Amino acid sequence: KKLAAEAGVSTVPGHMGLIEDTDEAVKVSQEIGYPVMIKASAGGGGKGIRIAYDDAEVREGFPAVKAEAKNAFGDDRIFIEKFILSPRHVEIQIMGDKHGNAIHLFERECSIQRRNQKVIEEAPSPLLDAETRAKMGAQAVALAKAVDYDSAGTVEFVASGVDKSFYFLEMNTRLQVEHPVTEMITGVDLVEQMLRVAYGEKLAIAQEDLTIKGWAVESRVYAEDPYRNFLPSIGRLKRYHPPKEGEIVGAPGVVRVDSGVREGDEISMFYDPMISKLVTHGATRDEAIDTQLAAMDRYLIEGIQDNMPFVSTVLDQPRFRSGNITTAYIKDEFPDGFAGVAPSAEQTEILVAASAYVHGINSHRASLISGRLSPAEPPREEWVVILDSDHHAVNLKFKEGQADVSIDGKDYVLKTDWVPGQHLLQGTLNDAPFAVKFSDRTEGYIFKHRGVTVRALVCTPRSAELHAKLPEKEAADMSKLIVSPMPGLVVSMDVAVGDEVKSGAAVCVVEAMKMQNIIRAEADGVVKAVNVKAGDSVAADEIMVEFE
């Protein structure tokens, strides 16, 4: 940051020296003025960052950031700076060589973040105009030259969505996770350029050679459960089928998948939760987003939970489509967390038709088992599909390669090459392309389409009548128990037997996938038993604390 200021780069007001302890952190924060960002000097990847709005949050956040920094980077040096309200995260890709040359390859916007970890990235930024882009790029190049930087790097800025002013955040002296979006809009292979520069070659690309071609969007596919406050999801990839790269049916752009896993691999608690990067490119921002959604529809993961239902919901939101985004987007749009979304009328049609088709095929196939005492009956046509609690009357007639489906009196034609054993159904419904994912359950199926997850029961009309009479199962009372939401390591236990605990108070800290998760009490109570201590490994749903 000191070097950036000396190079003429705009910097955020903050404390430039190292901070030794929590008391000093509070004093520094008061001098800067709240809110402040507490950040690891060697940080990156969303680790070692907290936003504090008062003294109490500094006292809670400073030791947590220091511990995360030590564990993740082996460096617990911390600095504090002013946090810009309603900020946007915009970064410039640079490339330098060993001969004093440096260029920028335009910007990426990474404002969609959760816990300061990027979730969706895009290039170019919907915020910048040509003048601001040129100024930001020039500052990034000036910083690179000031430190004689060679190779690929990223200069990160926080930009105001109001007046497009921008301030230096940090420089990442490496290839960023989100580099594919830059490659897609420039046509430059950044890894190739890094190797050439490392070999001592001069940059063969001049600034004037570069232009922006179209728009690219990248989503990080994480092993985390968006329905449980994005807690890490650990386990084996029972099924892993990413969408094919290149053009896909029903999408205007092209798809790229950068992944480091295969079907059968284990997602463990010891590493970052990112499974892959899903990248799409189109002529316009809307085309890139539409292609991203179509690709996500065709991305099948089973065995663990993933964040695609949440990401696809964000991509589908009118506010995101408008480009009016900030780093507080997720907090603003999902203040109570993510609980999924209700299916639209179009999604309901797709889900009903798909579940009826799958069940109809499976039922007919089961009836053809050999050794029957009586001949198989023709495929049943009358069904009732129950999506969660909504009943839909369905008439299903199979033809070669398709089915005529009537849903609540409205007629459709479903065409697909789906066969039993597959858990991704792709096809067309009245000639409109679609893809849905599903898994089998003891009774019925779980179907997923973007942010919608529903239980689908396909019944005879009489069975549907009986299902409607069944009482709802009551949920177990867990208010007097604190259970570990995921496998992990207990970093600290902050309560003891006999303590009075208020709702929302921190009970313990559990670390998984290099992130520390503060576990809080859900109700007031007195601690009856503490079953684990700092340093213990815990399993998912293990009871850690009991209340009277």
ChimeraX attribute file (.defattr): number of C-alpha atoms within 10 A of each C-alpha:
attribute: neighborCount
match mode: 1-to-1
recipient: residues
	/A:1	16
	/A:2	10
	/A:3	11
	/A:4	22
	/A:5	13
	/A:6	11
	/A:7	18
	/A:8	13
	/A:9	21
	/A:10	18
	/A:11	18
	/A:12	18
	/A:13	15
	/A:14	19
	/A:15	17
	/A:16	12
	/A:17	11
	/A:18	14
	/A:19	18
	/A:20	13
	/A:21	13
	/A:22	17
	/A:23	14
	/A:24	12
	/A:25	24
	/A:26	19
	/A:27	13
	/A:28	18
	/A:29	25
	/A:30	14
	/A:31	11
	/A:32	16
	/A:33	16
	/A:34	17
	/A:35	20
	/A:36	25
	/A:37	22
	/A:38	25
	/A:39	25
	/A:40	25
	/A:41	19
	/A:42	19
	/A:43	22
	/A:44	19
	/A:45	13
	/A:46	15
	/A:47	22
	/A:48	30
	/A:49	26
	/A:50	22
	/A:51	21
	/A:52	20
	/A:53	15
	/A:54	15
	/A:55	18
	/A:56	10
	/A:57	15
	/A:58	24
	/A:59	16
	/A:60	14
	/A:61	21
	/A:62	29
	/A:63	16
	/A:64	20
	/A:65	23
	/A:66	23
	/A:67	18
	/A:68	23
	/A:69	25
	/A:70	17
	/A:71	15
	/A:72	17
	/A:73	16
	/A:74	11
	/A:75	16
	/A:76	24
	/A:77	18
	/A:78	26
	/A:79	21
	/A:80	27
	/A:81	23
	/A:82	18
	/A:83	21
	/A:84	17
	/A:85	13
	/A:86	15
	/A:87	21
	/A:88	26
	/A:89	24
	/A:90	28
	/A:91	26
	/A:92	25
	/A:93	24
	/A:94	26
	/A:95	24
	/A:96	24
	/A:97	25
	/A:98	17
	/A:99	14
	/A:100	14
	/A:101	18
	/A:102	26
	/A:103	24
	/A:104	25
	/A:105	21
	/A:106	23
	/A:107	26
	/A:108	25
	/A:109	27
	/A:110	24
	/A:111	26
	/A:112	25
	/A:113	19
	/A:114	16
	/A:115	17
	/A:116	18
	/A:117	16
	/A:118	20
	/A:119	21
	/A:120	23
	/A:121	26
	/A:122	30
	/A:123	30
	/A:124	23
	/A:125	23
	/A:126	16
	/A:127	19
	/A:128	17
	/A:129	10
	/A:130	7
	/A:131	9
	/A:132	14
	/A:133	17
	/A:134	15
	/A:135	11
	/A:136	28
	/A:137	21
	/A:138	16
	/A:139	20
	/A:140	30
	/A:141	23
	/A:142	18
	/A:143	22
	/A:144	28
	/A:145	18
	/A:146	15
	/A:147	11
	/A:148	15
	/A:149	21
	/A:150	22
	/A:151	23
	/A:152	25
	/A:153	23
	/A:154	24
	/A:155	25
	/A:156	24
	/A:157	25
	/A:158	24
	/A:159	26
	/A:160	19
	/A:161	18
	/A:162	9
	/A:163	8
	/A:164	15
	/A:165	13
	/A:166	23
	/A:167	18
	/A:168	22
	/A:169	20
	/A:170	19
	/A:171	19
	/A:172	16
	/A:173	15
	/A:174	11
	/A:175	17
	/A:176	14
	/A:177	15
	/A:178	23
	/A:179	21
	/A:180	28
	/A:181	24
	/A:182	26
	/A:183	16
	/A:184	23
	/A:185	23
	/A:186	20
	/A:187	14
	/A:188	15
	/A:189	13
	/A:190	21
	/A:191	14
	/A:192	10
	/A:193	21
	/A:194	22
	/A:195	13
	/A:196	16
	/A:197	21
	/A:198	14
	/A:199	11
	/A:200	13
	/A:201	14
	/A:202	17
	/A:203	20
	/A:204	10
	/A:205	14
	/A:206	11
	/A:207	11
	/A:208	7
	/A:209	8
	/A:210	16
	/A:211	12
	/A:212	15
	/A:213	17
	/A:214	18
	/A:215	26
	/A:216	33
	/A:217	31
	/A:218	27
	/A:219	25
	/A:220	23
	/A:221	21
	/A:222	21
	/A:223	26
	/A:224	22
	/A:225	20
	/A:226	22
	/A:227	16
	/A:228	13
	/A:229	13
	/A:230	18
	/A:231	19
	/A:232	28
	/A:233	27
	/A:234	24
	/A:235	17
	/A:236	16
	/A:237	19
	/A:238	14
	/A:239	16
	/A:240	17
	/A:241	15
	/A:242	20
	/A:243	19
	/A:244	14
	/A:245	15
	/A:246	12
	/A:247	16
	/A:248	16
	/A:249	14
	/A:250	15
	/A:251	19
	/A:252	20
	/A:253	25
	/A:254	22
	/A:255	24
	/A:256	22
	/A:257	19
	/A:258	15
	/A:259	13
	/A:260	10
	/A:261	14
	/A:262	14
	/A:263	14
	/A:264	13
	/A:265	14
	/A:266	15
	/A:267	22
	/A:268	18
	/A:269	20
	/A:270	14
	/A:271	11
	/A:272	16
	/A:273	23
	/A:274	19
	/A:275	18
	/A:276	18
	/A:277	21
	/A:278	24
	/A:279	28
	/A:280	32
	/A:281	30
	/A:282	24
	/A:283	15
	/A:284	15
	/A:285	22
	/A:286	19
	/A:287	21
	/A:288	25
	/A:289	28
	/A:290	22
	/A:291	27
	/A:292	28
	/A:293	21
	/A:294	24
	/A:295	27
	/A:296	23
	/A:297	24
	/A:298	21
	/A:299	20
	/A:300	18
	/A:301	20
	/A:302	18
	/A:303	17
	/A:304	18
	/A:305	21
	/A:306	24
	/A:307	21
	/A:308	26
	/A:309	24
	/A:310	21
	/A:311	21
	/A:312	21
	/A:313	18
	/A:314	21
	/A:315	20
	/A:316	16
	/A:317	11
	/A:318	10
	/A:319	13
	/A:320	16
	/A:321	15
	/A:322	11
	/A:323	12
	/A:324	13
	/A:325	22
	/A:326	23
	/A:327	21
	/A:328	19
	/A:329	21
	/A:330	18
	/A:331	15
	/A:332	10
	/A:333	13
	/A:334	12
	/A:335	9
	/A:336	9
	/A:337	14
	/A:338	19
	/A:339	16
	/A:340	16
	/A:341	14
	/A:342	12
	/A:343	18
	/A:344	10
	/A:345	9
	/A:346	8
	/A:347	17
	/A:348	17
	/A:349	17
	/A:350	21
	/A:351	26
	/A:352	25
	/A:353	24
	/A:354	26
	/A:355	25
	/A:356	27
	/A:357	24
	/A:358	19
	/A:359	20
	/A:360	21
	/A:361	17
	/A:362	14
	/A:363	13
	/A:364	15
	/A:365	13
	/A:366	11
	/A:367	14
	/A:368	12
	/A:369	9
	/A:370	9
	/A:371	7
	/A:372	9
	/A:373	6
	/A:374	6
	/A:375	10
	/A:376	14
	/A:377	9
	/A:378	8
	/A:379	15
	/A:380	15
	/A:381	15
	/A:382	16
	/A:383	22
	/A:384	24
	/A:385	26
	/A:386	23
	/A:387	23
	/A:388	12
	/A:389	13
	/A:390	10
	/A:391	20
	/A:392	19
	/A:393	19
	/A:394	25
	/A:395	20
	/A:396	21
	/A:397	17
	/A:398	16
	/A:399	10
	/A:400	6
	/A:401	10
	/A:402	18
	/A:403	19
	/A:404	19
	/A:405	24
	/A:406	20
	/A:407	20
	/A:408	13
	/A:409	11
	/A:410	10
	/A:411	13
	/A:412	19
	/A:413	16
	/A:414	23
	/A:415	20
	/A:416	18
	/A:417	9
	/A:418	17
	/A:419	12
	/A:420	11
	/A:421	7
	/A:422	11
	/A:423	20
	/A:424	21
	/A:425	22
	/A:426	19
	/A:427	20
	/A:428	18
	/A:429	21
	/A:430	12
	/A:431	11
	/A:432	10
	/A:433	16
	/A:434	20
	/A:435	24
	/A:436	23
	/A:437	23
	/A:438	24
	/A:439	14
	/A:440	12
	/A:441	11
	/A:442	5
	/A:443	10
	/A:444	18
	/A:445	19
	/A:446	18
	/A:447	22
	/A:448	20
	/A:449	24
	/A:450	25
	/A:451	20
	/A:452	20
	/A:453	21
	/A:454	21
	/A:455	19
	/A:456	27
	/A:457	24
	/A:458	26
	/A:459	22
	/A:460	16
	/A:461	16
	/A:462	10
	/A:463	12
	/A:464	19
	/A:465	13
	/A:466	10
	/A:467	14
	/A:468	13
	/A:469	8
	/A:470	8
	/A:471	7
	/A:472	7
	/A:473	6
	/A:474	6
	/A:475	6
	/A:476	6
	/A:477	7
	/A:478	10
	/A:479	13
	/A:480	18
	/A:481	20
	/A:482	21
	/A:483	17
	/A:484	21
	/A:485	20
	/A:486	20
	/A:487	22
	/A:488	27
	/A:489	22
	/A:490	22
	/A:491	19
	/A:492	17
	/A:493	19
	/A:494	14
	/A:495	18
	/A:496	15
	/A:497	13
	/A:498	14
	/A:499	13
	/A:500	13
	/A:501	20
	/A:502	15
	/A:503	11
	/A:504	12
	/A:505	16
	/A:506	17
	/A:507	19
	/A:508	23
	/A:509	20
	/A:510	24
	/A:511	21
	/A:512	22
	/A:513	21
	/A:514	17
	/A:515	23
	/A:516	20
	/A:517	18
	/A:518	15
	/A:519	19
	/A:520	16
	/A:521	20
	/A:522	17
	/A:523	15
	/A:524	15
	/A:525	18
	/A:526	18
	/A:527	19
	/A:528	17
	/A:529	17
	/A:530	17
	/A:531	11
	/A:532	17
	/A:533	16
	/A:534	14
	/A:535	13
	/A:536	13
	/A:537	14
	/A:538	20
	/A:539	14
	/A:540	13
	/A:541	12
	/A:542	16
	/A:543	17
	/A:544	20
	/A:545	23
	/A:546	19
	/A:547	21
	/A:548	10
